[in-house]
Amino acid sequence: MKKLPIRALVTLLSLAAAGSDEPKFPPMPAAVSGNAVASVKGGFQLFSMMGIGPKKTWDDVTNKVYVMTLTHAGKWSTGRPVPGPAGRLNAAAGGVKGLIVLMGGYTLDSQGGEFTVPDVNVYEPGARRWSRGKDIPVPVDSAVAGVTHDHFVYLIGGRSPAGPVNNVQVYDVEKDEWIQATPFPGTPAFGMAGGIADEAIVIVDGAKPRPAGATDSAPPYIASDECWFGKLDKKDPSKIEWSKLPPHPGTARFGIAAGGGEKDHRIYFSGGTASPHDFKGMPYAATPADAKPEEVSPVTFAFDVHAHKWETLTDQTLNPRLDGRGLVETPLGPVVIGGLAQNNAVTAGVTLFPKK
């Protein structure tokens, strides 16, 4: 087993000692939801980028970047803001080759309009420098992201300007090029949850358009309950062999935080609500009077890639979230950064979720 540097070990022990039952992570400098998250350096450096603040208004969308380095006493600092005139919601991100690749998302205007963007921004943490990558061929927000071979960043599903898609778009970081991989065969959806571990993709749920012929009073989006397993080809990153999975534990269907854990050979899932909802956490409904906050699922579960099965980790998750854009792997376990708490309030909290 690779030994941890003394400074890193001291930091981890201090985090673990901060609480009597579970290690505690300090909150971010500000509360955000719909923020993109990623990690580098083996999970010792965590990033939260953009998102929306507690007011949940168009002018509370931020382009700020917050960074926690566990070897620096687990304290948060600010990175260089994401370039552009406005921040974005529901972008996707991945850590690769010590860089952060930030992809897509949508902007809000003062009238409530949502505009999906094709932007790819690459951040060099050491130099505190942003550069522009090649635009996403099919711009999306609310997509699943995952990394393989410290080389390729997968962008799965999401919402395009034309609606939900089942595209799997692969960004080659070294060549600054995009590859179109085998689409997942299910219903196009956005707001799915998933990740990559051991050359495998698992994606679940999300939102799909209401059926054709539905009444005008029906919500524009309904929950999708599809679960898919994608086996990646070891030689060709564009080839994926897809198969359908049985239903996962629990009932959460939208806004689940998820991410792959390479060391544990699992993909983790936590929180979410039973119905698709907007960035304020309110279910999509025909009239504002129909929109009422929903309970956040307390279920945290995982897919064991080696055993090829679902497992429930706990059905009593403390501080469950929705719209935490991903579970980020750390040496102590997967964490969710920000999001909406049980009372639909935007939070700055960082919560460690159980691995077993």
Stockholm file with secondary structure:
# STOCKHOLM 1.0

chainA/1-356         MKKLPIRALVTLLSLAAAGSDEPKFPPMPAAVSGNAVASVKGGFQLFSMMGIGPKKTWDDVTNKVYVMTLTHAGKWSTGRPVPGPAGRLNAAAGGVKGLIVLMGGYTLDSQGGEFTVPDVNVYEPGARRWSRGKDIPVPVDSAVAGVTHDHFVYLIGGRSPAGPVNNVQVYDVEKDEWIQATPFPGTPAFGMAGGIADEAIVIVDGAKPRPAGATDSAPPYIASDECWFGKLDKKDPSKIEWSKLPPHPGTARFGIAAGGGEKDHRIYFSGGTASPHDFKGMPYAATPADAKPEEVSPVTFAFDVHAHKWETLTDQTLNPRLDGRGLVETPLGPVVIGGLAQNNAVTAGVTLFPKK
#=GR chainA/1-356 SS CCCCCHHHHHHHHHHHHTSSSSCCCCCCSSCCBSCEEEEEGGGTEEEEEEEECTTCSGGGEEEEEEEEEGGGTTEEEECCCCSSSSCCBSCEEEEETTEEEEECCEEECTTCCEEECCCEEEEETTTTEEEECCCCSSCCBSCEEEEETTTEEEEECCEETTEECCCEEEEETTTTEEEEECCCSSCCCBSCEEEEETTEEEEECCEEECCTTCCTTSCSEEECCCEEEEEECSSCTTCEEEEECCCCSSSCCBSCEEEEETTTTEEEEECCBSSCBCTTSCBCCSSGGGCCCCCCCCCEEEEETTTTEEEEEESSCSSCCBSCCCEEEETTEEEEESCBCTTSCBCCCEEECCCC
#=GC SS_cons         CCCCCHHHHHHHHHHHHTSSSSCCCCCCSSCCBSCEEEEEGGGTEEEEEEEECTTCSGGGEEEEEEEEEGGGTTEEEECCCCSSSSCCBSCEEEEETTEEEEECCEEECTTCCEEECCCEEEEETTTTEEEECCCCSSCCBSCEEEEETTTEEEEECCEETTEECCCEEEEETTTTEEEEECCCSSCCCBSCEEEEETTEEEEECCEEECCTTCCTTSCSEEECCCEEEEEECSSCTTCEEEEECCCCSSSCCBSCEEEEETTTTEEEEECCBSSCBCTTSCBCCSSGGGCCCCCCCCCEEEEETTTTEEEEEESSCSSCCBSCCCEEEETTEEEEESCBCTTSCBCCCEEECCCC
//
